[in-house]
Amino acid sequence: MLSGQVGWIANLAVDPAFHKRGVGRALLEHSLAYFRVQGVKLDRYETNDESQVSQHLYPQLGFREAARQIHYAMQLNEAAGAASF
């Protein structure tokens, strides 16, 4: 997705069957090359706090953490305490 001068991929994921084969790195490197050709000045990705893979890979490619965000959720049914997200 291109928004003005910012490149952004909403959800980059690799099937677990293909982890540790360089697929994620290749996808990121390809997107960076594409955005550069398009004249994008800033590329951003989002990840969650639990994704150790992306927290390791993004900095290796030169990304720096820019912000943190907190999400809240609440079940809206009678069994709210028993359900998980």
PyMOL Python script that loads the backbone (N, CA, C, O; Angstrom):
from pymol import cmd

cmd.read_pdbstr("""\
ATOM      1  N   MET A   1       0.848  -1.171   0.000  1.00  0.00           N
ATOM      2  CA  MET A   1       0.000   0.000   0.000  1.00  0.00           C
ATOM      3  C   MET A   1       0.893   1.233   0.000  1.00  0.00           C
ATOM      4  O   MET A   1       1.866   1.313   0.750  1.00  0.00           O
ATOM      5  N   LEU A   2       0.557   2.161  -0.827  1.00  0.00           N
ATOM      6  CA  LEU A   2       1.278   3.426  -0.872  1.00  0.00           C
ATOM      7  C   LEU A   2       0.340   4.534  -0.432  1.00  0.00           C
ATOM      8  O   LEU A   2      -0.774   4.657  -0.941  1.00  0.00           O
ATOM      9  N   SER A   3       0.790   5.326   0.502  1.00  0.00           N
ATOM     10  CA  SER A   3       0.005   6.459   0.979  1.00  0.00           C
ATOM     11  C   SER A   3       0.910   7.670   0.926  1.00  0.00           C
ATOM     12  O   SER A   3       1.655   7.935   1.869  1.00  0.00           O
ATOM     13  N   GLY A   4       0.850   8.406  -0.170  1.00  0.00           N
ATOM     14  CA  GLY A   4       1.750   9.537  -0.341  1.00  0.00           C
ATOM     15  C   GLY A   4       3.182   9.062  -0.432  1.00  0.00           C
ATOM     16  O   GLY A   4       3.548   8.357  -1.373  1.00  0.00           O
ATOM     17  N   GLN A   5       3.985   9.436   0.524  1.00  0.00           N
ATOM     18  CA  GLN A   5       5.396   9.083   0.544  1.00  0.00           C
ATOM     19  C   GLN A   5       5.699   7.890   1.465  1.00  0.00           C
ATOM     20  O   GLN A   5       6.862   7.579   1.723  1.00  0.00           O
ATOM     21  N   VAL A   6       4.641   7.226   1.958  1.00  0.00           N
ATOM     22  CA  VAL A   6       4.826   6.134   2.917  1.00  0.00           C
ATOM     23  C   VAL A   6       4.410   4.807   2.311  1.00  0.00           C
ATOM     24  O   VAL A   6       3.307   4.682   1.779  1.00  0.00           O
ATOM     25  N   GLY A   7       5.285   3.817   2.387  1.00  0.00           N
ATOM     26  CA  GLY A   7       4.962   2.464   1.980  1.00  0.00           C
ATOM     27  C   GLY A   7       4.578   1.663   3.209  1.00  0.00           C
ATOM     28  O   GLY A   7       5.181   1.818   4.271  1.00  0.00           O
ATOM     29  N   TRP A   8       3.577   0.805   3.068  1.00  0.00           N
ATOM     30  CA  TRP A   8       3.088   0.080   4.229  1.00  0.00           C
ATOM     31  C   TRP A   8       2.445  -1.218   3.794  1.00  0.00           C
ATOM     32  O   TRP A   8       1.613  -1.225   2.886  1.00  0.00           O
ATOM     33  N   ILE A   9       2.815  -2.311   4.423  1.00  0.00           N
ATOM     34  CA  ILE A   9       2.167  -3.598   4.193  1.00  0.00           C
ATOM     35  C   ILE A   9       1.417  -3.930   5.474  1.00  0.00           C
ATOM     36  O   ILE A   9       2.014  -4.046   6.544  1.00  0.00           O
ATOM     37  N   ALA A  10       0.107  -4.080   5.354  1.00  0.00           N
ATOM     38  CA  ALA A  10      -0.750  -4.218   6.530  1.00  0.00           C
ATOM     39  C   ALA A  10      -0.452  -5.470   7.343  1.00  0.00           C
ATOM     40  O   ALA A  10      -0.467  -5.413   8.573  1.00  0.00           O
ATOM     41  N   ASN A  11      -0.187  -6.582   6.703  1.00  0.00           N
ATOM     42  CA  ASN A  11       0.026  -7.808   7.457  1.00  0.00           C
ATOM     43  C   ASN A  11       0.964  -8.730   6.679  1.00  0.00           C
ATOM     44  O   ASN A  11       0.552  -9.408   5.738  1.00  0.00           O
ATOM     45  N   LEU A  12       2.197  -8.741   7.080  1.00  0.00           N
ATOM     46  CA  LEU A  12       3.185  -9.612   6.446  1.00  0.00           C
ATOM     47  C   LEU A  12       3.289 -10.880   7.286  1.00  0.00           C
ATOM     48  O   LEU A  12       3.629 -10.822   8.467  1.00  0.00           O
ATOM     49  N   ALA A  13       2.999 -12.009   6.683  1.00  0.00           N
ATOM     50  CA  ALA A  13       3.053 -13.275   7.410  1.00  0.00           C
ATOM     51  C   ALA A  13       3.574 -14.376   6.500  1.00  0.00           C
ATOM     52  O   ALA A  13       3.392 -14.341   5.283  1.00  0.00           O
ATOM     53  N   VAL A  14       4.223 -15.349   7.116  1.00  0.00           N
ATOM     54  CA  VAL A  14       4.734 -16.503   6.397  1.00  0.00           C
ATOM     55  C   VAL A  14       4.146 -17.749   7.053  1.00  0.00           C
ATOM     56  O   VAL A  14       4.154 -17.882   8.277  1.00  0.00           O
ATOM     57  N   ASP A  15       3.647 -18.642   6.240  1.00  0.00           N
ATOM     58  CA  ASP A  15       3.114 -19.906   6.741  1.00  0.00           C
ATOM     59  C   ASP A  15       4.177 -20.589   7.597  1.00  0.00           C
ATOM     60  O   ASP A  15       5.326 -20.706   7.172  1.00  0.00           O
ATOM     61  N   PRO A  16       3.809 -21.043   8.799  1.00  0.00           N
ATOM     62  CA  PRO A  16       4.792 -21.691   9.676  1.00  0.00           C
ATOM     63  C   PRO A  16       5.552 -22.842   9.012  1.00  0.00           C
ATOM     64  O   PRO A  16       6.692 -23.120   9.385  1.00  0.00           O
ATOM     65  N   ALA A  17       4.947 -23.501   8.049  1.00  0.00           N
ATOM     66  CA  ALA A  17       5.638 -24.592   7.348  1.00  0.00           C
ATOM     67  C   ALA A  17       6.861 -24.085   6.582  1.00  0.00           C
ATOM     68  O   ALA A  17       7.730 -24.875   6.215  1.00  0.00           O
ATOM     69  N   PHE A  18       6.935 -22.788   6.342  1.00  0.00           N
ATOM     70  CA  PHE A  18       8.036 -22.213   5.575  1.00  0.00           C
ATOM     71  C   PHE A  18       8.926 -21.291   6.401  1.00  0.00           C
ATOM     72  O   PHE A  18       9.751 -20.566   5.845  1.00  0.00           O
ATOM     73  N   HIS A  19       8.764 -21.312   7.725  1.00  0.00           N
ATOM     74  CA  HIS A  19       9.620 -20.496   8.590  1.00  0.00           C
ATOM     75  C   HIS A  19      11.067 -20.955   8.492  1.00  0.00           C
ATOM     76  O   HIS A  19      11.357 -22.107   8.170  1.00  0.00           O
ATOM     77  N   LYS A  20      11.955 -20.027   8.775  1.00  0.00           N
ATOM     78  CA  LYS A  20      13.410 -20.269   8.811  1.00  0.00           C
ATOM     79  C   LYS A  20      13.981 -20.688   7.469  1.00  0.00           C
ATOM     80  O   LYS A  20      14.972 -21.415   7.404  1.00  0.00           O
ATOM     81  N   ARG A  21      13.349 -20.225   6.396  1.00  0.00           N
ATOM     82  CA  ARG A  21      13.857 -20.507   5.040  1.00  0.00           C
ATOM     83  C   ARG A  21      14.182 -19.219   4.282  1.00  0.00           C
ATOM     84  O   ARG A  21      14.538 -19.254   3.104  1.00  0.00           O
ATOM     85  N   GLY A  22      14.057 -18.085   4.970  1.00  0.00           N
ATOM     86  CA  GLY A  22      14.366 -16.813   4.329  1.00  0.00           C
ATOM     87  C   GLY A  22      13.212 -16.201   3.546  1.00  0.00           C
ATOM     88  O   GLY A  22      13.394 -15.206   2.844  1.00  0.00           O
ATOM     89  N   VAL A  23      12.023 -16.794   3.664  1.00  0.00           N
ATOM     90  CA  VAL A  23      10.872 -16.288   2.908  1.00  0.00           C
ATOM     91  C   VAL A  23      10.478 -14.887   3.389  1.00  0.00           C
ATOM     92  O   VAL A  23      10.257 -13.996   2.569  1.00  0.00           O
ATOM     93  N   GLY A  24      10.389 -14.687   4.696  1.00  0.00           N
ATOM     94  CA  GLY A  24      10.030 -13.373   5.235  1.00  0.00           C
ATOM     95  C   GLY A  24      11.027 -12.305   4.841  1.00  0.00           C
ATOM     96  O   GLY A  24      10.642 -11.208   4.437  1.00  0.00           O
ATOM     97  N   ARG A  25      12.299 -12.619   4.956  1.00  0.00           N
ATOM     98  CA  ARG A  25      13.350 -11.668   4.558  1.00  0.00           C
ATOM     99  C   ARG A  25      13.231 -11.330   3.072  1.00  0.00           C
ATOM    100  O   ARG A  25      13.344 -10.166   2.686  1.00  0.00           O
ATOM    101  N   ALA A  26      13.004 -12.341   2.245  1.00  0.00           N
ATOM    102  CA  ALA A  26      12.873 -12.104   0.803  1.00  0.00           C
ATOM    103  C   ALA A  26      11.672 -11.211   0.505  1.00  0.00           C
ATOM    104  O   ALA A  26      11.757 -10.316  -0.335  1.00  0.00           O
ATOM    105  N   LEU A  27      10.559 -11.451   1.188  1.00  0.00           N
ATOM    106  CA  LEU A  27       9.375 -10.605   0.987  1.00  0.00           C
ATOM    107  C   LEU A  27       9.660  -9.160   1.376  1.00  0.00           C
ATOM    108  O   LEU A  27       9.298  -8.232   0.653  1.00  0.00           O
ATOM    109  N   LEU A  28      10.305  -8.978   2.512  1.00  0.00           N
ATOM    110  CA  LEU A  28      10.646  -7.625   2.951  1.00  0.00           C
ATOM    111  C   LEU A  28      11.604  -6.944   1.983  1.00  0.00           C
ATOM    112  O   LEU A  28      11.400  -5.788   1.613  1.00  0.00           O
ATOM    113  N   GLU A  29      12.637  -7.650   1.577  1.00  0.00           N
ATOM    114  CA  GLU A  29      13.609  -7.057   0.653  1.00  0.00           C
ATOM    115  C   GLU A  29      12.966  -6.700  -0.683  1.00  0.00           C
ATOM    116  O   GLU A  29      13.290  -5.669  -1.273  1.00  0.00           O
ATOM    117  N   HIS A  30      12.059  -7.542  -1.160  1.00  0.00           N
ATOM    118  CA  HIS A  30      11.354  -7.255  -2.407  1.00  0.00           C
ATOM    119  C   HIS A  30      10.463  -6.021  -2.255  1.00  0.00           C
ATOM    120  O   HIS A  30      10.429  -5.166  -3.139  1.00  0.00           O
ATOM    121  N   SER A  31       9.746  -5.929  -1.136  1.00  0.00           N
ATOM    122  CA  SER A  31       8.878  -4.764  -0.931  1.00  0.00           C
ATOM    123  C   SER A  31       9.701  -3.486  -0.821  1.00  0.00           C
ATOM    124  O   SER A  31       9.295  -2.442  -1.333  1.00  0.00           O
ATOM    125  N   LEU A  32      10.859  -3.559  -0.155  1.00  0.00           N
ATOM    126  CA  LEU A  32      11.718  -2.377  -0.050  1.00  0.00           C
ATOM    127  C   LEU A  32      12.188  -1.929  -1.427  1.00  0.00           C
ATOM    128  O   LEU A  32      12.182  -0.735  -1.727  1.00  0.00           O
ATOM    129  N   ALA A  33      12.591  -2.867  -2.257  1.00  0.00           N
ATOM    130  CA  ALA A  33      13.035  -2.534  -3.620  1.00  0.00           C
ATOM    131  C   ALA A  33      11.890  -1.907  -4.407  1.00  0.00           C
ATOM    132  O   ALA A  33      12.089  -0.918  -5.112  1.00  0.00           O
ATOM    133  N   TYR A  34      10.696  -2.478  -4.291  1.00  0.00           N
ATOM    134  CA  TYR A  34       9.531  -1.939  -5.005  1.00  0.00           C
ATOM    135  C   TYR A  34       9.225  -0.518  -4.548  1.00  0.00           C
ATOM    136  O   TYR A  34       9.014   0.372  -5.373  1.00  0.00           O
ATOM    137  N   PHE A  35       9.202  -0.304  -3.228  1.00  0.00           N
ATOM    138  CA  PHE A  35       8.896   1.033  -2.711  1.00  0.00           C
ATOM    139  C   PHE A  35       9.946   2.048  -3.150  1.00  0.00           C
ATOM    140  O   PHE A  35       9.609   3.191  -3.461  1.00  0.00           O
ATOM    141  N   ARG A  36      11.208   1.645  -3.178  1.00  0.00           N
ATOM    142  CA  ARG A  36      12.256   2.576  -3.631  1.00  0.00           C
ATOM    143  C   ARG A  36      12.021   2.999  -5.080  1.00  0.00           C
ATOM    144  O   ARG A  36      12.147   4.178  -5.411  1.00  0.00           O
ATOM    145  N   VAL A  37      11.684   2.051  -5.937  1.00  0.00           N
ATOM    146  CA  VAL A  37      11.409   2.361  -7.344  1.00  0.00           C
ATOM    147  C   VAL A  37      10.212   3.312  -7.453  1.00  0.00           C
ATOM    148  O   VAL A  37      10.174   4.159  -8.345  1.00  0.00           O
ATOM    149  N   GLN A  38       9.245   3.175  -6.557  1.00  0.00           N
ATOM    150  CA  GLN A  38       8.061   4.021  -6.571  1.00  0.00           C
ATOM    151  C   GLN A  38       8.318   5.405  -5.961  1.00  0.00           C
ATOM    152  O   GLN A  38       7.430   6.257  -5.978  1.00  0.00           O
ATOM    153  N   GLY A  39       9.511   5.635  -5.429  1.00  0.00           N
ATOM    154  CA  GLY A  39       9.856   6.932  -4.851  1.00  0.00           C
ATOM    155  C   GLY A  39       9.397   7.115  -3.416  1.00  0.00           C
ATOM    156  O   GLY A  39       9.350   8.239  -2.916  1.00  0.00           O
ATOM    157  N   VAL A  40       9.061   6.026  -2.753  1.00  0.00           N
ATOM    158  CA  VAL A  40       8.616   6.102  -1.362  1.00  0.00           C
ATOM    159  C   VAL A  40       9.779   6.544  -0.479  1.00  0.00           C
ATOM    160  O   VAL A  40      10.915   6.110  -0.673  1.00  0.00           O
ATOM    161  N   LYS A  41       9.490   7.404   0.485  1.00  0.00           N
ATOM    162  CA  LYS A  41      10.522   7.941   1.371  1.00  0.00           C
ATOM    163  C   LYS A  41      10.572   7.237   2.723  1.00  0.00           C
ATOM    164  O   LYS A  41      11.598   7.282   3.403  1.00  0.00           O
ATOM    165  N   LEU A  42       9.486   6.591   3.119  1.00  0.00           N
ATOM    166  CA  LEU A  42       9.411   5.926   4.414  1.00  0.00           C
ATOM    167  C   LEU A  42       8.635   4.632   4.261  1.00  0.00           C
ATOM    168  O   LEU A  42       7.564   4.614   3.655  1.00  0.00           O
ATOM    169  N   ASP A  43       9.167   3.554   4.806  1.00  0.00           N
ATOM    170  CA  ASP A  43       8.490   2.264   4.783  1.00  0.00           C
ATOM    171  C   ASP A  43       8.214   1.874   6.221  1.00  0.00           C
ATOM    172  O   ASP A  43       9.083   2.021   7.080  1.00  0.00           O
ATOM    173  N   ARG A  44       7.006   1.376   6.497  1.00  0.00           N
ATOM    174  CA  ARG A  44       6.684   1.001   7.869  1.00  0.00           C
ATOM    175  C   ARG A  44       5.945  -0.326   7.907  1.00  0.00           C
ATOM    176  O   ARG A  44       5.191  -0.675   7.000  1.00  0.00           O
ATOM    177  N   TYR A  45       6.186  -1.035   8.969  1.00  0.00           N
ATOM    178  CA  TYR A  45       5.522  -2.313   9.222  1.00  0.00           C
ATOM    179  C   TYR A  45       5.062  -2.317  10.665  1.00  0.00           C
ATOM    180  O   TYR A  45       5.615  -1.609  11.506  1.00  0.00           O
ATOM    181  N   GLU A  46       4.060  -3.106  10.944  1.00  0.00           N
ATOM    182  CA  GLU A  46       3.586  -3.262  12.305  1.00  0.00           C
ATOM    183  C   GLU A  46       3.766  -4.718  12.713  1.00  0.00           C
ATOM    184  O   GLU A  46       3.645  -5.625  11.889  1.00  0.00           O
ATOM    185  N   THR A  47       4.050  -4.926  13.971  1.00  0.00           N
ATOM    186  CA  THR A  47       4.149  -6.276  14.519  1.00  0.00           C
ATOM    187  C   THR A  47       3.635  -6.240  15.945  1.00  0.00           C
ATOM    188  O   THR A  47       3.507  -5.169  16.539  1.00  0.00           O
ATOM    189  N   ASN A  48       3.344  -7.392  16.488  1.00  0.00           N
ATOM    190  CA  ASN A  48       2.898  -7.393  17.873  1.00  0.00           C
ATOM    191  C   ASN A  48       4.056  -7.760  18.791  1.00  0.00           C
ATOM    192  O   ASN A  48       5.107  -8.227  18.351  1.00  0.00           O
ATOM    193  N   ASP A  49       3.831  -7.535  20.062  1.00  0.00           N
ATOM    194  CA  ASP A  49       4.853  -7.748  21.077  1.00  0.00           C
ATOM    195  C   ASP A  49       5.285  -9.204  21.179  1.00  0.00           C
ATOM    196  O   ASP A  49       6.367  -9.496  21.687  1.00  0.00           O
ATOM    197  N   GLU A  50       4.456 -10.110  20.705  1.00  0.00           N
ATOM    198  CA  GLU A  50       4.728 -11.539  20.827  1.00  0.00           C
ATOM    199  C   GLU A  50       5.541 -12.106  19.665  1.00  0.00           C
ATOM    200  O   GLU A  50       6.017 -13.238  19.747  1.00  0.00           O
ATOM    201  N   SER A  51       5.706 -11.355  18.605  1.00  0.00           N
ATOM    202  CA  SER A  51       6.401 -11.863  17.427  1.00  0.00           C
ATOM    203  C   SER A  51       7.908 -11.661  17.543  1.00  0.00           C
ATOM    204  O   SER A  51       8.442 -10.629  17.136  1.00  0.00           O
ATOM    205  N   GLN A  52       8.577 -12.650  18.098  1.00  0.00           N
ATOM    206  CA  GLN A  52      10.027 -12.573  18.251  1.00  0.00           C
ATOM    207  C   GLN A  52      10.736 -12.570  16.895  1.00  0.00           C
ATOM    208  O   GLN A  52      11.783 -11.941  16.739  1.00  0.00           O
ATOM    209  N   VAL A  53      10.166 -13.270  15.923  1.00  0.00           N
ATOM    210  CA  VAL A  53      10.779 -13.338  14.594  1.00  0.00           C
ATOM    211  C   VAL A  53      10.848 -11.956  13.972  1.00  0.00           C
ATOM    212  O   VAL A  53      11.915 -11.536  13.525  1.00  0.00           O
ATOM    213  N   SER A  54       9.731 -11.240  13.934  1.00  0.00           N
ATOM    214  CA  SER A  54       9.744  -9.916  13.299  1.00  0.00           C
ATOM    215  C   SER A  54      10.547  -8.909  14.111  1.00  0.00           C
ATOM    216  O   SER A  54      11.175  -8.019  13.537  1.00  0.00           O
ATOM    217  N   GLN A  55      10.540  -9.031  15.434  1.00  0.00           N
ATOM    218  CA  GLN A  55      11.333  -8.114  16.255  1.00  0.00           C
ATOM    219  C   GLN A  55      12.833  -8.335  16.053  1.00  0.00           C
ATOM    220  O   GLN A  55      13.643  -7.456  16.348  1.00  0.00           O
ATOM    221  N   HIS A  56      13.188  -9.490  15.558  1.00  0.00           N
ATOM    222  CA  HIS A  56      14.587  -9.787  15.242  1.00  0.00           C
ATOM    223  C   HIS A  56      14.923  -9.373  13.805  1.00  0.00           C
ATOM    224  O   HIS A  56      15.979  -8.799  13.543  1.00  0.00           O
ATOM    225  N   LEU A  57      13.996  -9.679  12.873  1.00  0.00           N
ATOM    226  CA  LEU A  57      14.265  -9.450  11.455  1.00  0.00           C
ATOM    227  C   LEU A  57      14.238  -7.977  11.068  1.00  0.00           C
ATOM    228  O   LEU A  57      15.145  -7.513  10.377  1.00  0.00           O
ATOM    229  N   TYR A  58      13.225  -7.230  11.495  1.00  0.00           N
ATOM    230  CA  TYR A  58      13.113  -5.830  11.067  1.00  0.00           C
ATOM    231  C   TYR A  58      14.361  -5.014  11.412  1.00  0.00           C
ATOM    232  O   TYR A  58      14.877  -4.315  10.539  1.00  0.00           O
ATOM    233  N   PRO A  59      14.867  -5.074  12.647  1.00  0.00           N
ATOM    234  CA  PRO A  59      16.091  -4.315  12.932  1.00  0.00           C
ATOM    235  C   PRO A  59      17.291  -4.775  12.102  1.00  0.00           C
ATOM    236  O   PRO A  59      18.148  -3.961  11.762  1.00  0.00           O
ATOM    237  N   GLN A  60      17.364  -6.068  11.770  1.00  0.00           N
ATOM    238  CA  GLN A  60      18.461  -6.556  10.925  1.00  0.00           C
ATOM    239  C   GLN A  60      18.454  -5.874   9.566  1.00  0.00           C
ATOM    240  O   GLN A  60      19.507  -5.674   8.960  1.00  0.00           O
ATOM    241  N   LEU A  61      17.271  -5.517   9.090  1.00  0.00           N
ATOM    242  CA  LEU A  61      17.152  -4.876   7.779  1.00  0.00           C
ATOM    243  C   LEU A  61      17.214  -3.354   7.861  1.00  0.00           C
ATOM    244  O   LEU A  61      17.092  -2.675   6.841  1.00  0.00           O
ATOM    245  N   GLY A  62      17.404  -2.812   9.067  1.00  0.00           N
ATOM    246  CA  GLY A  62      17.573  -1.371   9.219  1.00  0.00           C
ATOM    247  C   GLY A  62      16.382  -0.628   9.788  1.00  0.00           C
ATOM    248  O   GLY A  62      16.437   0.592   9.941  1.00  0.00           O
ATOM    249  N   PHE A  63      15.311  -1.329  10.102  1.00  0.00           N
ATOM    250  CA  PHE A  63      14.143  -0.681  10.697  1.00  0.00           C
ATOM    251  C   PHE A  63      14.417  -0.355  12.163  1.00  0.00           C
ATOM    252  O   PHE A  63      15.153  -1.069  12.844  1.00  0.00           O
ATOM    253  N   ARG A  64      13.812   0.738  12.638  1.00  0.00           N
ATOM    254  CA  ARG A  64      13.885   1.116  14.045  1.00  0.00           C
ATOM    255  C   ARG A  64      12.476   1.209  14.605  1.00  0.00           C
ATOM    256  O   ARG A  64      11.545   1.611  13.907  1.00  0.00           O
ATOM    257  N   GLU A  65      12.327   0.836  15.865  1.00  0.00           N
ATOM    258  CA  GLU A  65      11.016   0.941  16.498  1.00  0.00           C
ATOM    259  C   GLU A  65      10.619   2.411  16.572  1.00  0.00           C
ATOM    260  O   GLU A  65      11.400   3.253  17.014  1.00  0.00           O
ATOM    261  N   ALA A  66       9.396   2.710  16.133  1.00  0.00           N
ATOM    262  CA  ALA A  66       8.929   4.092  16.089  1.00  0.00           C
ATOM    263  C   ALA A  66       7.860   4.382  17.138  1.00  0.00           C
ATOM    264  O   ALA A  66       7.761   5.514  17.611  1.00  0.00           O
ATOM    265  N   ALA A  67       7.058   3.383  17.513  1.00  0.00           N
ATOM    266  CA  ALA A  67       5.979   3.622  18.468  1.00  0.00           C
ATOM    267  C   ALA A  67       5.466   2.295  19.004  1.00  0.00           C
ATOM    268  O   ALA A  67       5.740   1.235  18.440  1.00  0.00           O
ATOM    269  N   ARG A  68       4.723   2.366  20.097  1.00  0.00           N
ATOM    270  CA  ARG A  68       4.024   1.202  20.653  1.00  0.00           C
ATOM    271  C   ARG A  68       2.560   1.575  20.771  1.00  0.00           C
ATOM    272  O   ARG A  68       2.206   2.741  20.952  1.00  0.00           O
ATOM    273  N   GLN A  69       1.719   0.562  20.665  1.00  0.00           N
ATOM    274  CA  GLN A  69       0.277   0.791  20.693  1.00  0.00           C
ATOM    275  C   GLN A  69      -0.357  -0.275  21.581  1.00  0.00           C
ATOM    276  O   GLN A  69       0.074  -1.428  21.579  1.00  0.00           O
ATOM    277  N   ILE A  70      -1.364   0.107  22.330  1.00  0.00           N
ATOM    278  CA  ILE A  70      -2.075  -0.828  23.201  1.00  0.00           C
ATOM    279  C   ILE A  70      -3.477  -1.033  22.652  1.00  0.00           C
ATOM    280  O   ILE A  70      -4.164  -0.074  22.300  1.00  0.00           O
ATOM    281  N   HIS A  71      -3.896  -2.294  22.583  1.00  0.00           N
ATOM    282  CA  HIS A  71      -5.237  -2.639  22.126  1.00  0.00           C
ATOM    283  C   HIS A  71      -6.004  -3.240  23.301  1.00  0.00           C
ATOM    284  O   HIS A  71      -5.462  -4.040  24.063  1.00  0.00           O
ATOM    285  N   TYR A  72      -7.242  -2.858  23.437  1.00  0.00           N
ATOM    286  CA  TYR A  72      -8.106  -3.416  24.469  1.00  0.00           C
ATOM    287  C   TYR A  72      -9.207  -4.219  23.801  1.00  0.00           C
ATOM    288  O   TYR A  72      -9.634  -3.893  22.693  1.00  0.00           O
ATOM    289  N   ALA A  73      -9.670  -5.273  24.471  1.00  0.00           N
ATOM    290  CA  ALA A  73     -10.738  -6.097  23.923  1.00  0.00           C
ATOM    291  C   ALA A  73     -11.636  -6.552  25.068  1.00  0.00           C
ATOM    292  O   ALA A  73     -11.198  -6.673  26.213  1.00  0.00           O
ATOM    293  N   MET A  74     -12.902  -6.799  24.735  1.00  0.00           N
ATOM    294  CA  MET A  74     -13.848  -7.270  25.731  1.00  0.00           C
ATOM    295  C   MET A  74     -14.887  -8.136  25.052  1.00  0.00           C
ATOM    296  O   MET A  74     -15.475  -7.730  24.050  1.00  0.00           O
ATOM    297  N   GLN A  75     -15.124  -9.329  25.586  1.00  0.00           N
ATOM    298  CA  GLN A  75     -16.186 -10.189  25.089  1.00  0.00           C
ATOM    299  C   GLN A  75     -17.529  -9.555  25.442  1.00  0.00           C
ATOM    300  O   GLN A  75     -17.684  -8.997  26.528  1.00  0.00           O
ATOM    301  N   LEU A  76     -18.488  -9.637  24.541  1.00  0.00           N
ATOM    302  CA  LEU A  76     -19.803  -9.035  24.774  1.00  0.00           C
ATOM    303  C   LEU A  76     -20.897 -10.087  24.862  1.00  0.00           C
ATOM    304  O   LEU A  76     -22.004  -9.889  24.361  1.00  0.00           O
ATOM    305  N   ASN A  77     -20.581 -11.197  25.496  1.00  0.00           N
ATOM    306  CA  ASN A  77     -21.598 -12.236  25.681  1.00  0.00           C
ATOM    307  C   ASN A  77     -21.583 -12.684  27.139  1.00  0.00           C
ATOM    308  O   ASN A  77     -20.743 -12.224  27.912  1.00  0.00           O
ATOM    309  N   GLU A  78     -22.493 -13.571  27.527  1.00  0.00           N
ATOM    310  CA  GLU A  78     -22.632 -14.003  28.913  1.00  0.00           C
ATOM    311  C   GLU A  78     -21.413 -14.757  29.420  1.00  0.00           C
ATOM    312  O   GLU A  78     -21.093 -14.669  30.605  1.00  0.00           O
ATOM    313  N   ALA A  79     -20.726 -15.494  28.560  1.00  0.00           N
ATOM    314  CA  ALA A  79     -19.579 -16.290  28.967  1.00  0.00           C
ATOM    315  C   ALA A  79     -18.282 -15.512  28.793  1.00  0.00           C
ATOM    316  O   ALA A  79     -17.249 -16.093  28.459  1.00  0.00           O
ATOM    317  N   ALA A  80     -18.327 -14.216  29.013  1.00  0.00           N
ATOM    318  CA  ALA A  80     -17.168 -13.369  28.746  1.00  0.00           C
ATOM    319  C   ALA A  80     -15.928 -13.821  29.495  1.00  0.00           C
ATOM    320  O   ALA A  80     -14.825 -13.758  28.952  1.00  0.00           O
ATOM    321  N   GLY A  81     -16.084 -14.274  30.726  1.00  0.00           N
ATOM    322  CA  GLY A  81     -14.917 -14.663  31.490  1.00  0.00           C
ATOM    323  C   GLY A  81     -14.277 -15.937  30.987  1.00  0.00           C
ATOM    324  O   GLY A  81     -13.087 -16.152  31.217  1.00  0.00           O
ATOM    325  N   ALA A  82     -15.027 -16.792  30.305  1.00  0.00           N
ATOM    326  CA  ALA A  82     -14.515 -18.096  29.864  1.00  0.00           C
ATOM    327  C   ALA A  82     -13.906 -18.050  28.467  1.00  0.00           C
ATOM    328  O   ALA A  82     -13.129 -18.935  28.107  1.00  0.00           O
ATOM    329  N   ALA A  83     -14.236 -17.059  27.694  1.00  0.00           N
ATOM    330  CA  ALA A  83     -13.776 -17.016  26.308  1.00  0.00           C
ATOM    331  C   ALA A  83     -12.376 -16.416  26.211  1.00  0.00           C
ATOM    332  O   ALA A  83     -11.957 -15.641  27.072  1.00  0.00           O
ATOM    333  N   SER A  84     -11.669 -16.781  25.164  1.00  0.00           N
ATOM    334  CA  SER A  84     -10.365 -16.187  24.909  1.00  0.00           C
ATOM    335  C   SER A  84     -10.397 -15.500  23.549  1.00  0.00           C
ATOM    336  O   SER A  84     -11.293 -15.736  22.739  1.00  0.00           O
ATOM    337  N   PHE A  85      -9.406 -14.650  23.314  1.00  0.00           N
ATOM    338  CA  PHE A  85      -9.334 -13.913  22.054  1.00  0.00           C
ATOM    339  C   PHE A  85      -8.482 -14.694  21.130  1.00  0.00           C
ATOM    340  O   PHE A  85      -8.264 -14.280  19.991  1.00  0.00           O
TER     341      PHE A  85
END
""", "prot")
cmd.dss("prot")
cmd.show_as("cartoon", "prot")
cmd.util.cbc("prot")
cmd.orient("prot")
